[in-house]
Amino acid sequence: MQSKMNRKIEAELLGMAEAEEMTGLSRWTWRRSAYAGTVASVKIGRRLFIPVSEVRRVIAENTRPRLQDASK
């Protein structure tokens, strides 16, 4: 029973504020992208959520490769 209580639960969905904090993109940018269909989203009641996997995808797609060391 103790092992069940110690398990950490990871969120699968992020609110707009959490997505903004994780990426630096404004919550309004996330909302616009969600309603335009360029990012996946989940609407529960009046709240809009972005799946963590979608935030990670956006970060991965916008990551630029590191430049080679110029001093060599």
C-alpha positions in Angstrom: 0.0 0.0 0.0 2.8 2.4 0.8 4.3 2.2 -2.7 1.0 3.4 -4.3 1.1 6.5 -2.0 4.7 7.4 -2.9 4.1 7.4 -6.7 4.5 10.7 -8.3 1.7 11.6 -10.7 2.8 13.6 -13.8 0.4 15.9 -15.5 -0.5 14.9 -19.1 -2.1 18.3 -19.8 -0.9 21.8 -19.2 -2.9 24.9 -18.7 -2.1 28.0 -20.7 0.0 29.5 -17.8 2.1 26.3 -17.5 2.6 26.1 -21.3 3.7 29.7 -21.3 6.1 29.2 -18.4 7.6 26.1 -20.0 8.3 27.7 -23.4 8.2 31.5 -23.0 5.5 31.7 -25.6 2.5 33.7 -24.4 -0.7 32.0 -23.4 -2.4 33.9 -26.2 0.0 32.4 -28.7 -0.8 29.0 -27.4 -4.6 29.7 -27.6 -4.3 31.1 -31.1 -2.3 28.0 -32.2 -4.8 25.6 -30.5 -7.8 27.2 -32.2 -6.1 27.4 -35.5 -5.3 23.7 -35.3 -1.6 24.0 -35.5 -1.2 22.4 -32.0 -3.3 19.7 -30.4 -5.4 20.8 -27.5 -8.1 19.6 -25.1 -11.1 21.6 -24.1 -12.6 20.6 -20.8 -15.5 22.8 -19.8 -14.4 26.3 -20.3 -10.7 25.5 -19.9 -8.2 24.8 -22.7 -5.3 22.5 -22.1 -2.2 21.6 -24.2 -0.8 18.0 -23.9 2.7 17.9 -22.5 3.7 15.8 -25.5 2.6 18.6 -27.8 4.6 21.2 -25.9 7.6 18.9 -26.2 7.0 18.5 -29.9 6.9 22.3 -30.4 10.1 22.7 -28.5 11.8 19.9 -30.5 10.7 21.3 -33.8 12.0 24.8 -33.0 15.4 23.7 -31.5 18.3 24.7 -33.6 21.5 22.7 -33.8 24.5 23.9 -31.9 27.2 25.6 -34.0 30.6 24.0 -34.3 33.3 25.5 -32.1 34.8 28.3 -34.2 38.1 28.1 -32.2 39.2 24.8 -33.7 
